[in-house]
């Protein structure tokens, strides 16, 4: 269970590290597809609830495919569209961070800023667990 103070800090991290650097939308969801945090730059017209549920199912399916071919997991899950892209990041095996971005942001730069944000979020969540 994420406390309100942790959620506020997580939202600040997502806003500063992702939205502030060009990500169109950042969703933190649990593995069941429930939205924990949802931040966007400007008006983003998406059905976030359906997106979160489908993303969780997609992540689970890809994880199972990885096990079939002998991998523990695939370390990069990314969907590229013509105009919009979605990047998935597992956080502590309990949460997924979805980063929605356009072609104005390179995948390499996105992975760098996501890694920094995830490191900070993991610290907050681990600190919460130890308390």
C-alpha positions in Angstrom: 0.0 0.0 0.0 1.4 3.3 -1.0 0.9 6.1 1.5 -0.3 9.6 0.4 3.1 11.1 1.1 4.8 8.5 -1.0 2.3 9.1 -3.8 2.9 12.8 -3.7 6.7 12.2 -4.0 6.2 9.7 -6.8 4.0 12.2 -8.7 6.7 14.9 -8.3 9.4 12.5 -9.6 7.2 11.6 -12.6 6.4 15.2 -13.3 10.0 16.4 -13.0 11.9 13.5 -14.5 9.5 12.5 -17.3 6.7 15.0 -18.1 9.2 17.9 -17.7 11.5 16.3 -20.2 9.1 15.6 -23.0 7.1 12.5 -22.0 3.5 13.0 -23.0 2.0 10.8 -20.2 3.3 8.7 -17.4 1.1 6.1 -15.7 2.1 4.1 -12.7 -0.1 1.1 -12.4 -0.2 -2.1 -10.4 0.1 -5.5 -12.0 -3.7 -5.8 -12.1 -4.0 -2.7 -14.2 -5.2 -0.3 -11.5 -3.9 3.2 -11.9 -1.8 4.5 -9.0 -0.6 7.8 -10.6 -1.4 9.4 -13.9 0.4 12.5 -15.1 0.2 14.1 -18.5 1.7 17.1 -20.3 -1.3 19.3 -21.4 -4.5 17.7 -22.6 -4.0 14.0 -23.5 -7.2 12.4 -24.8 -6.8 8.7 -23.9 -8.8 6.1 -22.1 -6.3 5.6 -19.4 -8.3 2.9 -17.5 -8.5 0.7 -20.6 -4.8 1.4 -21.4 -3.8 0.4 -17.9 -5.7 -2.8 -17.9 -4.5 -3.8 -21.4 -0.9 -2.9 -20.5 -0.9 -5.1 -17.4 -2.3 -8.0 -19.4 0.3 -7.3 -22.2 3.1 -7.3 -19.7 2.0 -10.6 -18.2 1.6 -12.2 -21.6 5.1 -11.1 -22.7 6.5 -12.3 -19.4 5.0 -15.7 -20.0 6.4 -15.7 -23.6 9.9 -15.0 -22.1 9.6 -18.1 -19.9 8.6 -20.3 -22.8 11.8 -19.3 -24.7 13.9 -19.8 -21.5 14.3 -16.2 -20.4 13.4 -14.9 -16.9 11.9 -11.8 -18.5 12.5 -9.5 -21.4 14.2 -6.4 -20.1 12.8 -4.0 -22.7 9.1 -3.8 -23.6 8.4 -1.1 -26.0 5.6 -0.5 -28.6 6.4 1.9 -31.5 3.7 3.5 -33.5 3.8 6.0 -36.3 3.2 9.0 -34.0 3.0 7.6 -30.5 5.1 5.1 -28.5 4.7 3.2 -25.2 7.5 2.1 -23.0 7.0 -0.3 -20.1 9.2 -0.5 -17.0 8.7 -3.0 -14.1 9.2 -1.6 -10.7 9.9 -4.0 -7.8 7.7 -6.7 -9.6 4.6 -4.9 -8.2 4.2 -1.9 -10.4 4.5 -0.9 -14.1 5.5 2.5 -15.3 4.1 3.3 -18.7 5.7 6.2 -20.5 3.8 7.5 -23.5 5.9 9.6 -25.9 6.1 10.8 -29.4 8.8 10.7 -32.0 10.3 14.0 -30.7 11.9 12.0 -27.9 14.4 9.3 -28.7 14.1 5.9 -27.1 17.6 6.1 -25.8 17.0 9.4 -24.0 13.6 8.1 -22.7 15.4 5.0 -21.2 17.9 7.2 -19.4 15.3 9.5 -17.8 13.0 6.5 -17.0 15.9 4.7 -15.3 16.6 7.8 -13.2 12.9 8.1 -12.2 12.6 4.4 -11.4 15.7 4.5 -9.2 14.1 7.3 -7.2 10.7 5.6 -7.0 12.3 2.3 -5.9 14.1 4.1 -3.1 10.7 5.6 -1.9 8.9 2.3 -2.1 11.7 0.3 -0.4 11.9 2.9 2.3 8.2 2.6 2.8 8.4 -1.2 3.1 11.2 -1.0 5.7 9.2 1.4 7.9 
